[in-house]
Amino acid sequence: MWKLVMTEQMTYLSSIACPQKSPCQSRKIFLLQLSQDQYLVSWAQSIWWQLQDNKTFLAMLNHVLNVDGFYFSTTYDLTHTLQRLSNTSPEFQEMSLLERADQRFVWNGHLLRELSAQPEVHRFALPVLHGFITMHSCSINGKYFDWILISRRSCFRAGVRYYVRGIDSEGHAANFVETEQIVHYNGSRASFVQTRGSIPLFWSQRPNLKYKPLPLINKVANHMDGFQRHFDSQVIIYGKQVIINLVNQKGSEKPLEQAFATMVSSLASGMIRYIAFDFHKECKNMRWDRLSILMDQVAEMQDELSYFLVDSAGMVVASQEGVFRSNCMDCLDRTNVIQSLLARRSLQAQLQRLGVLHVGQKLEEQHDFEKIYKNAWADNANACAKQYAGTGALKTDFTRTGKRTQLGLVMDGWNSLIRYYKNNFSDGFRQDSIDLFLGNYSVDELESHSPLSVPRDLKFLALPIIMVVAFSMCIICLLMAGDTWTETLAYVLFWGVASIGTFFIILYNGKDFVDAPRLVQKEKMD
């Protein structure tokens, strides 16, 4: 309609200004009308692309918000541990929850940025935590207590499994999670804190259609700078660091383990201890009882680090002097198993000190509580795994039952297949969703080129079609035999070689076929 109105106005003005138009004047009017038409077409296309992008952006936000694990409280500061809250000033206690929140764990910080500058509305702006929280009222020996487990995922260097690894230039580690176990009994409160996070080096592991992409350590980055930044902040916040590195000490994971050990040795800090435990090697053939080797090795260190305890009068009885920082490749499955064992050992000491457990009693003997404990830690593993890897955790059968089962192996295989599909064909969208939600990418209405429209190469469509057709023809030739077996064999070999050859070509160009992030270039962030 606008095009029609503008054309009519141009015709009317032309008739007034030039009642008797020369050929030259008519040509100018025609060119002007053509220019207006082109502008309107370009404007309409721009509006259409913006509408399509807006639909995608809304889908991204909905995707993030539909992931389980967002929590908030109107009265309690979920972002801080009990020990941090006990070491605060009266002025800190009077601050709003938004002002005093630990920004590492405020996932709606970008959404609240405008409200942060308006103190009068702070009581309506609550920090949102992402991770896992469970609370249980328990009884042992007729004594009732509350047992709470909180996992806080950092919003710094947040993302999905294969697109966010290692650390950034500020020392923030990928998939960093602070897990706190809390006990309330007769007014006394105890807590034990652990952390997990990606190996704090500059490394990447891009999906490329292979089941397990090769991890690559950046050869030009200053690893010590980022490494030191990371542990300087960890020591300031938590105190001593006991690193438990659970990656394989052979194969593709070996260079990362060696580099991690070298960095710790080069830093030469008395506040950092390093323990390498090849989880898969030690526990192969379902010998998970061998985890006791690691527990015995760190027992004295755990006693030294202690735990936090405040009595019913509010007096601090014990303080936690440091944390265990556990990691594997993903900081999910192996890490959660070890953290659950460390937390149980700490809980044993806490409940004995509080008088809930009698002298000589073992927590493992309290079957009702053990069921609650194991299921909670397995649920914690599943929550962290879904948020980072897209599926539930592996090895949860051991966490839930205390032993490895054949059914658990089958479920691990199923989850591994789902992880493979999501990591290769949907994680780009998931990563973009997180970057948009956290404000790592801001939508620019004036941006002429849409970041979401990435042209695909012809091979992206052609090669899969060729492979499917060739494989189908191979099956048809097998089912519909020719006049002679040599003719059938020739057809089967031809189409079989065509399908297999195409498959390897696709695998060789794997990075071109995976779903990659489009809003933030992760290569520039590693």
C-alpha positions in Angstrom: 0.0 0.0 0.0 2.9 2.4 0.8 4.3 1.6 -2.6 1.0 2.6 -4.3 0.7 5.9 -2.3 4.3 6.9 -3.0 3.9 6.1 -6.7 0.7 8.2 -6.9 2.4 11.1 -5.0 5.3 11.0 -7.4 3.0 11.0 -10.5 1.0 14.0 -9.0 4.1 16.0 -8.2 5.6 15.3 -11.6 2.4 16.5 -13.4 2.4 19.8 -11.4 6.1 20.5 -11.8 6.4 19.4 -15.5 3.0 19.5 -17.3 4.8 18.9 -20.5 7.6 16.4 -19.8 10.5 16.1 -22.1 12.0 12.6 -22.7 14.8 13.4 -20.3 12.4 14.4 -17.5 10.4 11.2 -18.0 13.5 9.1 -17.7 14.5 10.8 -14.4 11.0 10.2 -13.0 11.2 6.5 -14.1 14.6 6.1 -12.4 13.3 7.8 -9.3 10.3 5.4 -9.1 12.6 2.4 -9.7 14.9 3.5 -6.9 11.8 3.8 -4.5 10.7 0.4 -5.5 14.1 -1.1 -4.8 14.2 0.6 -1.4 10.8 -0.7 -0.4 11.7 -4.3 -1.4 15.0 -4.1 0.6 13.1 -2.6 3.5 10.5 -5.4 3.4 13.2 -8.1 3.3 15.0 -6.5 6.2 11.8 -6.5 8.3 11.1 -10.1 7.4 14.6 -11.3 8.4 14.2 -9.3 11.7 10.9 -11.0 12.4 12.5 -14.5 11.8 15.5 -13.6 14.0 13.1 -12.4 16.8 11.3 -15.8 16.7 14.6 -17.6 17.0 15.8 -15.3 19.9 12.5 -16.0 21.7 13.0 -19.7 21.2 16.5 -19.4 22.7 15.2 -17.7 25.8 12.4 -20.2 26.2 14.9 -23.0 25.8 17.1 -21.7 28.7 14.1 -21.1 31.0 12.7 -24.5 30.3 15.9 -26.2 31.7 15.4 -27.4 35.2 17.5 -25.9 38.0 16.6 -22.3 38.5 16.1 -21.2 42.2 15.5 -18.1 44.1 14.6 -17.1 47.7 13.0 -14.0 49.1 14.7 -14.3 52.5 17.9 -16.4 52.2 21.0 -15.6 50.3 21.4 -18.7 48.1 24.6 -17.5 46.4 26.8 -17.6 49.5 28.0 -20.5 51.7 27.2 -20.6 55.4 30.9 -19.8 56.2 30.9 -16.7 53.9 27.7 -15.5 55.4 29.1 -15.9 59.0 32.1 -13.7 58.1 30.1 -10.7 57.0 29.6 -7.2 58.6 26.3 -5.8 59.9 26.3 -3.5 56.9 26.5 -6.5 54.6 23.5 -8.1 56.4 21.4 -4.9 55.8 22.1 -4.9 52.0 19.5 -6.3 49.6 19.9 -9.8 48.3 20.7 -8.4 44.9 23.5 -6.1 46.2 25.2 -8.7 48.3 24.9 -11.7 46.0 28.0 -13.5 44.7 27.9 -12.4 41.1 29.5 -15.7 40.0 26.1 -17.4 40.7 23.6 -14.7 39.6 22.2 -16.0 36.3 19.7 -13.2 35.9 22.4 -10.5 36.4 22.1 -9.3 32.8 18.3 -9.1 33.0 18.5 -7.1 36.2 21.2 -4.7 35.0 18.8 -1.7 34.8 17.2 -2.4 38.2 20.6 -2.7 39.8 21.0 1.1 39.5 17.7 1.8 41.3 18.0 1.0 45.0 14.3 1.7 45.6 13.3 -1.4 43.6 16.0 -3.8 44.8 13.6 -5.6 47.1 11.7 -6.7 44.0 14.8 -7.8 42.1 15.9 -11.3 43.4 19.1 -13.1 42.2 18.4 -16.4 40.5 20.7 -19.4 41.1 21.2 -22.1 38.5 22.2 -25.6 39.6 20.6 -28.0 42.1 19.0 -27.8 45.5 17.4 -30.5 47.6 16.3 -30.4 51.3 15.4 -33.4 53.5 14.2 -33.8 57.0 16.0 -36.9 58.3 16.2 -39.0 61.4 19.0 -41.1 62.9 18.8 -42.6 66.4 15.5 -40.8 66.9 17.2 -37.4 66.4 15.8 -35.2 63.6 17.9 -32.9 61.5 17.7 -31.2 58.1 20.1 -32.2 55.4 20.6 -29.9 52.4 22.6 -30.1 49.2 23.2 -27.0 47.1 25.1 -26.8 43.8 25.8 -23.4 42.4 26.8 -23.2 38.7 28.9 -20.2 37.7 27.6 -17.9 35.0 31.1 -16.9 34.0 32.3 -19.0 31.0 29.0 -20.8 31.0 28.0 -23.0 28.2 27.7 -26.5 26.8 30.1 -29.5 27.0 32.3 -29.3 23.8 32.0 -25.6 23.1 33.2 -24.3 26.5 36.3 -25.9 27.9 39.3 -24.8 30.0 39.5 -21.2 31.2 39.2 -17.6 29.8 41.7 -14.8 30.1 40.2 -13.8 33.5 40.8 -17.2 34.9 37.1 -18.3 34.9 36.8 -22.1 34.5 34.2 -23.7 32.3 31.5 -25.7 34.2 32.6 -24.3 37.5 30.2 -25.6 40.3 30.4 -24.9 44.0 28.6 -27.6 46.0 27.7 -27.2 49.6 26.3 -29.8 52.0 24.5 -28.3 55.0 23.2 -29.9 58.3 20.8 -28.2 60.7 20.4 -29.8 64.1 19.1 -28.2 67.3 20.1 -24.7 66.2 23.6 -25.8 65.2 24.6 -25.6 61.6 27.4 -27.4 59.7 28.5 -27.2 56.1 31.1 -28.8 53.8 32.0 -27.1 50.5 33.6 -28.6 47.4 34.2 -27.2 43.9 34.6 -28.6 40.4 35.7 -27.0 37.2 37.3 -27.6 33.9 41.1 -28.1 33.8 42.4 -24.5 34.1 44.4 -24.3 30.9 43.6 -22.8 27.5 42.3 -25.9 25.6 39.4 -26.9 23.4 37.6 -29.9 22.2 35.4 -29.0 19.3 32.8 -31.5 18.1 33.5 -33.0 14.7 31.2 -36.0 14.4 33.7 -38.3 16.1 32.5 -40.0 19.2 35.4 -38.5 21.3 37.0 -35.4 19.7 40.7 -34.9 20.3 41.3 -32.3 23.0 43.7 -29.6 21.8 45.9 -27.5 24.1 46.6 -23.9 22.9 50.3 -23.7 22.0 50.6 -19.9 21.9 48.6 -18.8 24.9 50.2 -17.8 28.2 48.8 -20.6 30.3 50.5 -19.5 33.5 48.8 -16.1 33.4 45.3 -17.6 33.3 46.2 -20.5 35.6 47.5 -18.1 38.3 44.5 -15.8 37.9 42.2 -18.8 38.5 43.9 -20.2 41.6 44.6 -16.7 43.1 40.8 -16.1 43.1 40.1 -19.7 44.4 42.6 -19.3 47.3 41.1 -15.9 48.2 37.6 -17.3 48.3 38.1 -20.8 49.7 41.6 -21.0 51.1 43.8 -24.1 50.5 43.2 -26.1 47.3 43.5 -29.8 47.0 43.2 -30.7 43.3 41.9 -34.2 42.5 42.5 -34.8 38.8 40.5 -37.8 37.6 41.3 -37.9 33.9 43.0 -40.8 32.1 46.8 -40.9 32.3 47.1 -42.4 28.9 45.5 -41.7 25.5 44.1 -38.4 24.4 43.6 -37.2 28.0 47.2 -37.8 29.0 48.6 -34.4 27.7 46.1 -32.5 29.8 47.0 -34.4 32.9 50.7 -33.8 32.3 50.2 -30.1 31.5 48.0 -29.6 34.7 50.7 -31.3 36.9 53.4 -29.2 35.3 51.5 -26.0 35.9 51.0 -26.8 39.6 54.6 -27.7 40.0 55.7 -24.4 38.2 53.4 -22.3 40.4 55.0 -23.8 43.5 52.3 -22.5 45.9 52.1 -23.9 49.4 48.3 -23.4 49.2 47.8 -25.9 46.3 48.2 -29.7 46.4 47.8 -31.9 43.4 46.6 -35.5 43.3 46.2 -37.4 40.0 44.0 -40.5 40.1 43.2 -42.4 36.9 39.6 -43.2 37.6 39.0 -45.5 34.7 42.2 -47.4 35.1 41.8 -48.0 38.9 38.1 -49.0 38.6 38.2 -51.0 35.4 36.3 -54.4 35.3 33.8 -52.8 37.7 36.3 -52.7 40.6 34.7 -49.6 42.1 35.8 -50.7 45.6 39.2 -49.4 44.6 37.9 -45.8 45.1 38.9 -46.4 48.7 42.5 -46.0 47.6 41.8 -42.4 46.8 39.8 -41.9 49.9 42.6 -43.2 52.1 45.1 -41.0 50.3 43.2 -37.8 51.0 41.8 -38.7 54.4 44.5 -36.7 56.3 44.1 -33.8 54.0 40.4 -33.7 54.5 40.8 -33.7 58.3 43.2 -30.8 57.9 40.7 -28.8 55.7 37.9 -29.6 58.2 34.4 -28.2 57.8 32.4 -25.2 59.0 30.4 -25.5 62.3 28.5 -22.9 64.3 26.7 -23.8 67.5 23.1 -22.9 68.6 24.5 -19.7 70.2 25.9 -18.5 66.9 29.5 -19.1 67.9 31.8 -20.5 65.2 33.2 -23.8 66.5 35.1 -24.9 63.4 36.0 -23.3 60.0 36.8 -25.0 56.7 40.3 -24.1 55.7 40.2 -25.1 52.1 38.3 -27.1 49.5 38.8 -30.1 47.3 38.7 -29.1 43.6 37.8 -32.1 41.6 37.8 -32.5 37.9 37.6 -35.0 35.1 37.2 -34.1 31.4 33.5 -32.9 31.7 33.5 -32.4 35.5 30.3 -34.5 35.6 30.3 -38.2 36.1 33.6 -39.2 37.6 33.7 -35.9 39.5 30.3 -36.4 41.1 31.1 -39.9 42.3 34.2 -38.7 44.2 32.5 -35.6 45.6 29.7 -37.8 47.0 32.3 -39.9 48.8 34.2 -36.9 50.2 30.9 -35.4 51.4 29.8 -38.6 53.1 33.1 -38.7 55.1 32.7 -35.1 56.2 29.0 -35.7 57.1 30.1 -38.7 59.2 32.4 -36.4 61.3 29.8 -33.7 61.6 26.9 -35.9 62.8 29.2 -37.5 65.4 30.3 -34.2 66.6 26.7 -33.0 66.8 25.7 -36.1 68.8 23.4 -37.5 66.1 25.6 -40.5 65.5 26.9 -42.6 68.4 30.6 -43.3 68.8 31.5 -46.2 66.4 28.4 -45.9 64.3 28.8 -45.7 60.5 26.7 -43.6 58.2 26.6 -46.5 55.8 24.7 -48.5 58.4 21.8 -46.0 58.5 19.9 -47.5 55.6 17.0 -45.0 55.5 19.3 -42.1 55.4 21.7 -43.8 53.0 18.9 -44.1 50.5 18.1 -40.4 50.8 21.8 -39.5 50.6 22.6 -41.6 47.6 19.6 -40.6 45.6 20.1 -36.9 46.3 23.7 -37.0 45.0 22.6 -39.0 42.0 19.9 -36.3 41.3 22.6 -33.7 41.7 24.7 -35.5 39.1 21.8 -35.6 36.7 21.0 -32.0 37.1 24.5 -30.8 36.5 24.9 -33.1 33.5 21.7 -32.1 31.8 22.7 -28.4 32.2 26.1 -28.9 30.7 26.1 -32.1 28.5 22.3 -32.2 27.7 21.6 -35.7 29.2 21.6 -37.3 32.6 24.8 -38.3 34.3 26.7 -41.5 33.8 27.6 -43.9 36.6 24.6 -42.9 38.8 23.9 -46.5 39.5 27.0 -46.5 41.7 25.9 -43.3 43.4 22.4 -44.6 44.1 23.2 -48.2 45.1 26.9 -48.2 46.0 27.8 -50.7 43.3 28.1 -50.9 39.5 25.4 -52.8 37.7 24.8 -54.2 34.2 21.7 -52.1 33.9 23.7 -49.1 34.8 26.2 -49.9 32.0 23.2 -50.1 29.5 21.8 -46.8 30.7 25.2 -45.2 30.4 25.4 -46.4 26.8 22.0 -45.0 26.0 22.9 -41.6 27.6 26.2 -41.6 25.7 24.4 -42.0 22.4 22.0 -39.1 23.3 25.0 -37.0 24.3 26.7 -37.7 21.0 23.6 -36.6 19.0 23.1 -33.4 21.0 26.8 -32.5 21.2 27.0 -32.6 17.4 23.6 -31.5 16.2 22.0 -29.3 18.7 24.6 -27.8 21.0 25.2 -24.8 18.8 21.7 -23.6 19.5 22.0 -24.4 23.2 25.3 -22.4 23.4 23.7 -19.4 21.6 20.7 -19.6 24.0 23.0 -19.4 27.0 25.0 -16.5 25.5 21.9 -14.6 24.7 20.4 -15.1 28.2 23.5 -14.1 30.0 24.1 -11.0 27.8 27.3 -12.3 26.2 25.5 -11.3 23.0 23.2 -8.3 22.6 20.7 -8.0 19.8 21.5 -4.9 17.6 18.3 -3.7 15.8 20.5 -1.7 13.4 22.7 -4.7 12.4 22.4 -5.2 8.7 23.5 -8.8 8.6 21.8 -11.4 10.7 24.3 -13.5 12.7 21.8 -16.4 12.5 21.9 -16.7 8.7 25.0 -18.6 7.9 25.2 -19.9 4.3 25.8 -23.6 4.0 28.2 -25.1 1.5 26.7 -27.3 -1.2 28.4 -30.4 0.3 26.4 -29.9 3.5 23.3 -31.1 1.7 24.8 -33.1 -1.2 27.0 -35.5 0.7 24.4 -36.9 3.1 22.0 -37.4 0.3 24.6 -39.2 -1.8 25.5 -41.4 1.2 21.8 -42.3 1.9 21.1 -43.1 -1.7 24.2 -45.2 -2.1 23.5 -47.1 1.1 19.9 -47.7 0.0 21.0 -48.9 -3.4 23.4 -51.3 -1.7 20.6 -52.8 0.3 18.3 -53.0 -2.7 21.0 -54.9 -4.7 21.4 -57.4 -1.8 17.6 -58.0 -1.7 17.1 -58.1 -5.4 19.8 -60.4 -6.8 20.9 -60.1 -10.4 21.1 -62.9 -13.0 24.5 -64.0 -11.7 26.2 -63.7 -8.4 29.1 -61.8 -10.0 26.7 -59.1 -11.2 25.1 -58.8 -7.8 28.5 -58.6 -6.1 29.6 -55.9 -8.5 26.6 -53.7 -7.8 26.9 -54.3 -4.0 30.6 -53.4 -4.1 30.0 -50.3 -6.2 27.2 -48.9 -4.0 28.9 -50.1 -0.8 32.2 -48.3 -1.7 30.2 -45.2 -2.7 28.4 -45.1 0.7 31.4 -45.9 2.8 33.6 -43.4 0.8 31.0 -40.6 1.2 30.7 -41.4 4.9 34.5 -40.9 5.4 34.4 -37.7 3.4 31.7 -36.4 5.8 33.7 -37.6 8.8 36.8 -35.8 7.4 34.8 -32.6 7.1 33.0 -33.2 10.4 33.3 -29.6 11.6 31.2 -28.4 8.7 28.3 -30.7 9.6 27.9 -30.0 13.3 25.6 -27.4 14.8 28.1 -24.6 15.8 27.3 -21.4 17.8 26.6 -18.4 15.7 26.2 -15.5 18.2 29.6 -15.6 19.9 32.7 -17.0 18.1 34.0 -19.5 20.7 37.4 -19.8 18.9 38.1 -16.2 19.9 37.3 -17.0 23.5 39.6 -20.0 24.0 
